Amino acid sequence: MKLLANIEILRDLLSYDTEEKKFLNLSERCEIHRNIGKITRCQPPSFPLSLQEKLFTKLLEIRRTEWKRPTMHWEENHFGQKVKIKIN
């Protein structure tokens, strides 16, 4: 459970779900976001057991494949608009 109290690990799991493999449904994603809010307010996270197991399984997969969360930054295009650029 201590691993799931780390905001960066939770963000990695959310990014992995978005970028690589869809394994979370909307309510599970919302549960992760709720718990990130709890952690930032210095409250302990509380995940359902089934979600904990799913997150640990995917975390092992992320570490085994050495997947890294892509970084994003904003650049101005030739029209003067801000555009989000993903860097892997």
N, C-alpha and C positions, 0 to 999 in steps of 0.2 A: 504494500500500500504506500510505502514511503516514496517509491518511484513515481507514483501517480500524484504526489504532492509537488512535483516539479513542473512549473509552468512551461518550460522549454520542451520537456518531453511530451506534454499534452499538445503543445503547438505542433511538434513534429508529427504526432499521430493524426491531428486534423489535416495537416498538409499532405501527409502520405495518402490519406483517404481522398483528398481532392485531386492530387497530382498523379497518383499511381493506381491504386486499387480501391474501388468503392467497397468498403466493408461496414460502414456505419449508416444507420438510418437517421432521419431527421431528429427524432427524440433522443438518440444517443449523442448526436453532435450537440444538441442543446444541453444535455446533461454535462458534457465536457465543458462547455462554455460557462454553465452555472458554477461548476467547481473551480474553474479558473478565477471567477469572481470571488468565490469564497477564499481561495488561497491569497489573493491580493488584499483581502480584508483580514488576513491572519486567522482565518477559521479553517479547521480541518476539512479536507474534501470527503465526500461520501458518495461512493459509486456502488450501484447494485453489483452483486457478486458476478452475475453473468457478463456484465459489461467489463468488470475488472479482468476476467479471464480472457475476453476478446482482446482487450487492450494489451495485456501482457503477451499474448500470442503474436500480435502484430508488431509489438516492440521488439520481440526476438527476431522477427523477420527483417525489420528495419536494420537492426544491428548486424545480422548475418550478411545482408546484402550491402552493408555500408552505405545505405541511402542517405543523402544529405538534403535537407530542406532547401529549396531554391531561395535565393535572395531576390528582392524586388527593389527597384529604384525608379524614380521618375525622371524622364528627360523631355526636353522640348523638341517637337518635330519641326519641320520646315514651315508649317502653317502657324507656328506659335502656340500650339496646343500641348498640354502636359500629357505624356503617354507613359503608362507603366511598362517597364521592361523587366523581364524575368531573366536572371542569371543563374545558371546551374553550376 
